[in-house]
């Protein structure tokens, strides 16, 4: 930046004098200033737009007492009327608005004479005060998560009790959005239904624990609307307790559930037959994203200790293994200790994807998932027209991910795993598939040697593990 310079701001005083029009006292006169129209009159072109500049002009007598003060913006005419003739000090300050702060950008001071019955012409020379102020740049758009964008302009309500939360949601108008801020401990004894196109964001201003004690139905029944549960980096949301049914039931084609960021399901038990897990998905869209942990979640009379999906779209997808979805010591009385997928009918849009998951995030057998029947980690049984994808990364505390499959599924060719993917197939399905050259399907048709070395397959009727070749065919020799 060049050294401080003097330059002309076009404070050219206009003489609007007309003896017939002024009607001034004999010893009084006026001065009118035209403020500059654009930044080129203030500083180098393109430096700052005129909308960012504001001016304050003051007139002082010889005793340095302020006689009058006026403000203006670029292009304004500022006039001082009925000033007694004599010599005055005129001071002008130019302010630049940056990030909601007014910075003194330039100033001028000059002695001016007011003549009786006239308006004097004055030119001011302003001096920069901040030579190193950078040109203003458009603000970069913040990386706002998509789920937050859905609630732009929505009212935020701090709900201190479960009844208050239920009343807040139940009184929403059709398709209305709201942000409910939680903190502390809640005794969740009644069901909340998301319907009529409601959009609800549950978040936390401080660590929050929700004790699930609802004895009738699921805690949240999502029928027609959107529910997002999101913790923050400073505030965790924990669901715990025992219920006959699930915490979340996604049960309509227009239902949507997202759970993300610092949300824990801890020591939760579902006791009803066929209810299944902390999360139950029959239709709609359910997304369980990075930063969510299921610990000691149990289905004592059904499938899927943490998640039970029989339809809809299910995404259990961490961002990376730095921000995964975690399952610790989840168990089921039937199939799928952690995740159970069993889709028996086709509907448009049905889709399942699992990626970036850790089974057992800490050392110790107590963190390994379990089941009384098939597959401690993942159970898959889906008709051919509903794809089930396993992609991304998988880890396990004992270096193996147990998968039971009674149907085809698709394995991402880019999948990275240090754990063996031990895939046990239903005997009838396996025997029939072998006779018809069964093939594990890869997203890129083939997979690399490192992934192949971590895949082992067998049937229930045969304890011997087999390998597959690069095209996904079982090596039977």
ZIKAPE-V582496 format. One record per run of one state. SS is the DSSP state (H for helix, E for strand, - for the rest). FROM is the first residue (numbers start at 1). TO is the last residue. If there is no record, write none. Layout:
SS;FROM;TO
SS;FROM;TO
//
This chain:
-;1;5
E;6;9
-;10;12
E;13;13
-;14;18
H;19;22
-;23;27
E;28;34
-;35;38
H;39;41
-;42;49
H;50;52
E;53;60
-;61;65
E;66;73
-;74;76
E;77;84
-;85;85
E;86;98
-;99;100
E;101;114
-;115;118
E;119;119
-;120;123
E;124;128
-;129;145
H;146;149
-;150;154
E;155;158
-;159;161
H;162;170
-;171;176
E;177;188
-;189;191
E;192;194
-;195;197
E;198;212
-;213;219
E;220;222
-;223;224
E;225;230
-;231;236
E;237;243
-;244;247
E;248;250
-;251;254
E;255;260
-;261;262
E;263;270
-;271;278
E;279;281
-;282;284
E;285;289
-;290;291
E;292;295
-;296;297
E;298;299
-;300;306
E;307;309
-;310;312
E;313;317
-;318;324
E;325;328
-;329;330
E;331;332
-;333;338
E;339;343
-;344;350
E;351;359
-;360;364
H;365;367
-;368;369
E;370;371
-;372;377
E;378;382
-;383;387
E;388;396
-;397;399
E;400;405
-;406;409
E;410;411
-;412;415
E;416;417
-;418;419
E;420;425
-;426;426
H;427;435
-;436;438
E;439;439
-;440;440
E;441;442
-;443;448
H;449;452
-;453;454
E;455;459
-;460;465
E;466;466
-;467;467
E;468;468
-;469;472
E;473;474
-;475;477
//
